[in-house]
Amino acid sequence: MVLRAISIIGILAIGLLTAPFSANAQQSAKVYRIGFLAAGTYAPSETNAQHCPIKGSSLWEAWVEGLRERGYLQGQNLVIECRYTEGREERAPALATELVSLKPDLLVAVGTTQARGAKQATSTTPIVMVGVWHPVERGLVASLAHPGGNVTGVADTAGVEVGGKHLQLLKEAVPKVSRVAVLGYARNPAEPIIHRATQAAAQALDVTLQPYPVQDPKEFAGAFAAMTKARAEALLVFSHPFINTHTRRIVELAAQSRLPAMYPYKEAAEAGGLMGYGVNLADNFRRVGLYVDKIFKGAKPGDLPVEQPTKFELVINLKTAKALGLTIPPSLLMRADEVIQ
């Protein structure tokens, strides 16, 4: 009788010990599927079967790390299907529709065109956007606090307004500059807004802006040759996924042209550019993982407020300044978040 009681207790104990593991096993058995839609310039050279990078850019790695931090691992409980517009923005709706046909649990859209294409393709599948300026004005969400619908994410709402700040910082670094070349993406719908904000600052600083819009990587060399011919004294780079993903090429050409350049992100200064001022792009992409996790756990996109960056970072590369023969004012160095020696 005693042995039987002990046996029953043992069975119950084993059951209690194994129950949580069984529950966890059932929970982890769920394999989530994400559709990832980005601009063509994000397209990797080496991909897996889902067209995703085998080894991606720093921004790709940042958002995958954001997923990993919350327990979502590719090849285990997560499958990511990737599509890229390959420089043709009109392809976004069709590619988004293709991703939706794969019945993903969620879509991640990088950039305004991709977010619009995703929203056009589905009104039910949750969409997490990143790198979108003014999502309310562009009809992607009803408001930042209460998005409504199926779209939420991390916006770069302040990106347009900092154009004047970029020029001001560039003028502080190179006080005698009077002619500034402006490199931007020709098909960026926000370009006129950015240019107006920058032009107002240019007038106040007695600076003439020389715009050089490009829309193909092959145009970079010609644009820099034109800057040299027009005797540009410095360079201002506008942010756009097309521009951002060609950072190293732009930095190289700026160095060859001996143009002090201000970039809208710190990664450019880390890559050898003179100065970078803007939001932490990698942090924005990493934050996408938080939204994905909340939605997978039952939250509705329309109930999740859209985040917008509040912290901007200034990075100055003194190696590049020395190569250009520049002396950065101490007052500017003191305000930098990071100085690369």
N, C-alpha and C positions, 0 to 999 in steps of 0.2 A: 504493500500500500504506500509505504514511504517512497520506494523506488519510483512508483507510478507518479506520485505527486511531484518528485524531483524532475521526472521526465517531462511532465506537463509544464512545469515552471521553465525548464530549459527550452522547450519548444516556443513558449510565449516570449522568453527573453530573446531568442534568436529572431523571432518574428519582429519584435520591437526594434532590434538592432538593424535588421535588413530592410525594414519598411521605408525609412528615409532614403536609403540608397536606391530602392526600387522606384520611389517617387522621383528622385533626381534623375534616374536613368530614363524614366518616361519623359520628364521635362526636357532633358538634353537630346532626346531622340528627335525633337523638332528641328528640322533644317530650314532656316530662313533663306529667302531669296530676295536679293536687292538688284534693281536695275539702275545702272549708273550711266548718266548721259552728260557728256562734256563737249567742249569745243574741240575742233579738229586738231588744234595745236597741242592738245593733251595726248593725242594718239601715240602710244608707245611703239617702239620698233620690235620688241619681243613680247608676245602675248601668250596667254594660256588658251584653252579651248573656249573660254567664255569671252575672249577678246580683251581681257584685262591684263595689265602689265605684269610680267614676271618680276621685274624690278622697276618700280615706278619712280616718279619724281618725288621731291620732298613733300609736296602737298598730298600726293596720293598716299605716301607712307604715313603722313600725319593723320589722315582720316581713317585709314586702316588701323592705326594704333589706337585711335579713339574707340573703334569697335572692339579691338582686342582687350582694352582696359575694362570693358563691360561684358567680357566673356564670349564674344562672337568671333570665331576663328574660321577663316577660309579653309575649305577641305574637311571641316569637322561638322559644325552646326551652321555654316554659312556658305552660300554660293552667291557670287557677284557676277552679273552679266553686264558687260560694258559696250557702249556704242559711242562713236565720235562723229561729229559733223564733217570732219576733214576739211575745214575751212569754208564749207558751204552751209551757211546758216539756214537756208531754206529747207535743208534736210532734217532739221530738228523735229518737226511734227511726225514725219514718217518713221524716224528712228525711235521716237518715244512710243509710237503706236506698236512698233515691232517689239519693244521691251514689254509693253503692257500685255501683248499676246502671249508672253512667256509666263503670265500670271505671277508676277513678283508680289511679295508682301509689301513692298515699298519702293519708291523711286527716289534717287538722289540726282538733282539737277544742278550742274555747275554753270552759273552765268544766266543772264536774263533770257537770252534766246532759247536756251535749253529748258529753263523753267516754264516759259510760255508754251513751248512745244509739248512739254509733259502735261501741263494743265489742259491743253487742247485735246490731248490724247485720252485723258481720263478724268472723271469727276469723282471717282470713288477710291482709287488706289492712293494711299498717302504719298505726298511728295515733300521731300526735305530739300530746300534750296540753299545754296551758298554762293557768295560772290555776286549778289544782285543788288544794284543800286535802286533806291526808291521803289520798293515792291508795291507800296500802296498806290502811288501815282501810275504805276504800270499795270494796275489791275490784277495783280497776282494775289493780294490779300485785301480784306476789307479794312483792317487796321493792324498796326504792329502789336497792340495789346490783345486784340481779339481777331485773329486772322479769318476765322470762319472757313468754310469750304474744306479742301483737302491739302492745302499748302501751308507750310511753315518753314522755319529754319533760321539761318544766320544771314542777315543783310549787311551790306556795306553802305548804309544810308548816308554816312558822312563823307563818302569818297569824293563826291562831286565838289563839295564845298572847300576841300583842302587844297585845291589847285592854287589859290592865292597864297596859301601858307607855304607851299612848295617853292613858289617863286621868291617869296620873301626870304626864306632860308638860303636859297641859292644866291641871292643878292648880298646877303650877309657874308657868305663864304667868299664871294668874288665881288667886292664892292664896286669895282670899275666897270662891270659888265653892262652893256647897253643893248646888245643884240642877242636874243636867246632863241635858239631853234626849239621847236616843239614837235616831238615825235609821238604820234598816236595812231590808232587803228581807224582806217578810213570809213569802215562800216559800223562803227560804234554809235548807236542811237543817242547815247549820252554825250557824245563829243561836243555838240554845240553848247550844251549847258556848261560843261567843264571849261570850254574855251571862253565863254562869257565871264565866268567867275575869275578866270586867270587874267583875262584882258583888263578887268577892272583894277586888279592888283598891279598889272604892268603899267597902267597909266599913272598910278600913284607913285610907282618906283622909277618912273621915267625909263622904261624898258620897252623895246620893240620886239614883238613876238614874230617868229618866222615859222609858220606851220608846215609840217612835212607828214601828211597822212600816208600810211602804207596799208596794204591788205594782203601782201604775199611776202614770204621770207626773202624771195629773190630781190625785193625792192629795197632792202636795208642798205646795201652797198651804195646804190644810186642816191638814196636819200642823204647819206653821210657825205657823199661827194658833192651834192648840191649845197649842203650846209657849209662845207669848206669854201666853195665858190662864192657863196653869199656872205662870207666872212663872219659866220656866227661865232660868238665868243663863249657860249655855254649852251647846255642842253637841258631841256625839261622833258621828262618822259611821262606820258599819261598812262594810267592803268587800264588794262583790258586783258582778258585771258590770252588773246593772241600775242600781245606785247609781253606779258608776264612770262610766258613759257619760252621766249627767245631772249631771256635776260642775258645769258652769257655772250651771245652773239652781239647784242647791243653794247654791252660793257666793253667788249673787244674793239668794236668799231669806234666807240667814244674815245678809248685810249689811243688808238691809231690816229684819230683826228685831233687828239689833244684837246678835247672838250670837257671841261668840268661839268658833271651831270648830276642832276637831282632825280631820284627815282621814287615812285610812290610806295615802296615797300623795302623793308630792311634787308631782305634776302639779296637785293641787288648790290648793296654796299658790301655785304659779306662775300659776294662773288667778284668784287674788285671795283665796283662803282664808287664814285666819290662820296655820295650821301644818299641815304634812304630815309624817308619819313612816311609813316603810315601805320595801318593796323598790322597786327601779327597774323599773316595769312595762314601759317601753319596752325595757329591756335584756332582760327575760324574753322578750318577743315576738321580739326580734332573735335571741336564742339558738335559737329554733325553726328558723331557717335552717340552723344547724349540724347539727341532728338530721336534717333533710330531706336535706342533702347527704350525710351518712354513709350513710343508708339507700339513697339513689339509687346510691351507690357500692358497695352490696352488704352493708352491715352489717344484722344482724337486730335489730329493735326490742328483743326480749327480752334481748339482750346489751349494750344501751346503758344504763348507769346513769341513773336519774332524778336530775336536778339539783334542788337546793333552795337558795333564796337564803340567803346567809350575811351579806350586807352590807345594812344598813338606813340610810336617809338621813333626816336631819331638816332640813326647810326651813321658815324663818320669814319671813313677809311683814310687814316693818315698816310698809309703807304702810297695810296693813289694820289693824295694831295702832294706828297713829296715828288712823285714822278712827274706831276704837272707843274711843279715849281710854285705851288701855292702855300701860303701860310694861313691856316685857319685861325680866325680870331679866338682868343681864350674865352671870351664871353659865350661864343657859340659852342665851344668844346665843353664848357661847364654844363650846358643844357642838354648835352647828348646823353642818351641812355646807354650807349655803348660807343667806345672809341677803339677802332682797330689799329693797333700800333704796327 
